[in-house]
Amino acid sequence: MKLESISSPKDIKECKIEELEALAEEIRTAILRQVSEHGGHLSSSLGTVELAIALHYVYDTPKDILIWDVGHQAYAHKLLTGRYEKFFTMRQRGGISGFPKRSESIYDPFGTGHASTSISAALGFAVARDIIQKKNHVVAVIGDGSMTGGMVFEALNNSRHTKKNFTIILNDNKMSISPSVGALSKLFSNLSVKHSHSLEEIGKFLRSIPEHIGGGKLREFMESGKLALENMVSPGQFFRDFNVRYFGPFDGHNLQELIDTLNGIKELPEICLVHVLTQKGKGYELATTNPTKWHGADPFHIEDGTVVVEKPRPTLTSIFGKTLLTLAKQDKKIIGISAAMLDGCGLNILKEDPETSDRIFDVGIAEEHAVTFAAGLACEGFTPVVAIYSTFLQRAYDQIIHDVALQNLPVVFILDRAGLVGSDGPTHHGALDLSYLRTIPNMVIMAPSDENEMRNMIYTATQYKEGPIALRYPRAVTYTNEIRTEFSALPIGTFRVVSKGSKVLLIGVGFVLAKCLDAAGVLEKNGIKPTIIDARFIKPLDIKAYQALFKEHQVVATVEDNSTTGGFGSAIAEIIAEMKQAPCLVRIGLPDSFVEQGEIDELRETLGFSGNGIASKILEVL
Ligand SMILES: Cc1ncc(C[n+]2csc(CCOP(=O)(O)OP(=O)(O)O)c2C)c(N)n1
């Protein structure tokens, strides 16, 4: 059975194990080819190839529901469900998504991208199935990293009394993006020692104790208390307390074992958790030796793993990490917090530095906890810096409001990947943070327009003790060469006049200021020299100073890498609404719809985010 001839999982149902094993190799080759050419999530997907085959072999998808948590590991699933042709368009503009997506395939019953949602969704499917008396199976596949998300336990807690049956596959590779952290990773490691083996070992040990020193009594005791002993050596008890029947661990690369196990548990009328052990990066040695680096990869040469295009400059993420390292060395009250993204957020260099490592906390995929944990630290006089991607901080909205802002605690929020992120698409674009943060009382929000301003904003944030303060910046490399080493705090709420002109006032929020400068070039060719402002702050705003400027201009244009709904442009609209003589306002930003995947620059161009796009919108109004 050739991979390209598979149009649906039905095509593999008659295959022999050897054929399935050969198919697994073909799938790995296809994944490696695709990710090496276009980038993507490599090591997670290489680790779930046999699992995807076994699941589609045993279950009757799409009638049976198969939900992949996060979904970054579902490339084999895509290949087995009629998407071979389109697989090589994955994560590109107009191509298929890098995550499961309902609108893409009937084999993707639930869209994912953010972690720890699969068990809740599976329970929803199971309850619905029983109400409408459908007969199908529901399966959620979740990684050990994603099991650290609080929603998982809310779902398990709820599942216990709904008494629905569905199956959870715990895909345990001992890794989140970095090695898994916390008590759960310890629990799973304990589970990884087959409890039957442990019992056998203990039995052997007890039998070896001679009669005269009480061996017989001990053996009797073991027999009478077998259950208790089993509980003691079998951490499966943890799941049993949730009314979940634990099976495992199994070798997640042994197709026969996986198929037999899934067939064995499939019809059980209870919630089953099948624990499978897999290797992240399986089949590509570089990825198995450094699964963190290969979690998400840019295009690379398969032979030696070198990237096709070197990043021309340092990333903003690394600027943040280096800046915070410098500040944390000077100020021992600074504490860094990450939700399973130490590398992704740039805190890894602080974790590796002996002077700061014990002040850096990876809390697991637990954004809500990260924020409230920071609130507690702030109460005791520390300066917690919570570094979370814009899209993932959405999770912690109530914690930001109720635990931080309401108590006006000085927590610093660092939002990387604000704005468009590119090929990860709509689940990952940071399109809403200005809108969701701006409505929160006490919150200060900043966006730097270059890396020196960014360093000063990080400094300003760590100095600010009046309440919560957030800093957002895009997924980007740096623009300027010269990094200044001194820091200076910015006066809260002030903007910077970049250049003075007349008629048109262009306000850029963050790094899109560069696009405003391009637009100014186009406008100047049309005889208009605009005034250009670097907004710096999104909240608070210097209303009087803005109103004074508005009076001097006919057209005000705001440019932001955030939804125009509720973002900076909306804030300016609120100010203008209170003026007697209002200028015309043009708001340029992301639309009130989910933006699809694609190259960031390409997407921006389509959305009118280029110099020409901005200028033509202004000229239209004039
Ligand atoms: C809410 C949320 N926070 C952070 C992430 C970023 N993220 C993507 S995959 C991943 C690790 C997932 O680990 P695991 O579930 O064990 O899957 P593996 O990649 O190891 O197969 C993280 C932290 C996310 N997708 N969602």
The ligand as a Tripos MOL2 file, in Angstrom:
@<TRIPOS>MOLECULE
LIG
   26    27     1     0     0
SMALL
NO_CHARGES

@<TRIPOS>ATOM
      1 C1         -2.4990   26.9990   25.6270 C.3       1 LIG1
      2 C2         -1.2250   26.7070   24.9010 C.ar      1 LIG1
      3 N1         -0.0540   27.0870   25.4630 N.ar      1 LIG1
      4 C3          1.1120   26.8310   24.8160 C.ar      1 LIG1
      5 C4          1.1150   26.1940   23.6130 C.ar      1 LIG1
      6 C5          2.4300   25.9910   22.8530 C.3       1 LIG1
      7 N2          2.7080   24.5560   22.7040 N.ar      1 LIG1
      8 C6          2.4790   23.9170   21.5510 C.ar      1 LIG1
      9 S1          2.8640   22.3000   21.6320 S.2       1 LIG1
     10 C7          3.3930   22.4540   23.2120 C.ar      1 LIG1
     11 C8          3.9390   21.2570   23.9190 C.3       1 LIG1
     12 C9          2.9480   20.1490   23.9420 C.3       1 LIG1
     13 O1          3.5120   19.0520   24.5730 O.3       1 LIG1
     14 P1          2.8140   17.6520   24.4430 P.3       1 LIG1
     15 O2          1.3590   17.7890   24.6340 O.co2     1 LIG1
     16 O3          3.5160   16.7100   25.3350 O.co2     1 LIG1
     17 O4          3.0130   17.2650   22.9350 O.3       1 LIG1
     18 P2          4.3730   16.8070   22.1890 P.3       1 LIG1
     19 O5          4.7690   17.9620   21.3550 O.co2     1 LIG1
     20 O6          5.3940   16.4750   23.2160 O.co2     1 LIG1
     21 O7          3.9660   15.6570   21.3830 O.co2     1 LIG1
     22 C10         3.2620   23.7600   23.6590 C.ar      1 LIG1
     23 C11         3.6540   24.2430   24.9840 C.3       1 LIG1
     24 C12        -0.1310   25.8400   23.0680 C.ar      1 LIG1
     25 N3         -0.2320   25.2610   21.8760 N.pl3     1 LIG1
     26 N4         -1.2750   26.0860   23.7380 N.ar      1 LIG1
@<TRIPOS>BOND
     1     1     2 1
     2     2     3 ar
     3     2    26 ar
     4     3     4 ar
     5     4     5 ar
     6     5     6 1
     7     5    24 ar
     8     6     7 1
     9     7     8 ar
    10     7    22 ar
    11     8     9 ar
    12     9    10 ar
    13    10    11 1
    14    10    22 ar
    15    11    12 1
    16    12    13 1
    17    13    14 1
    18    14    15 2
    19    14    16 1
    20    14    17 1
    21    17    18 1
    22    18    19 2
    23    18    20 1
    24    18    21 1
    25    22    23 1
    26    24    25 1
    27    24    26 ar
@<TRIPOS>SUBSTRUCTURE
     1 LIG1         1 GROUP 0 **** ****
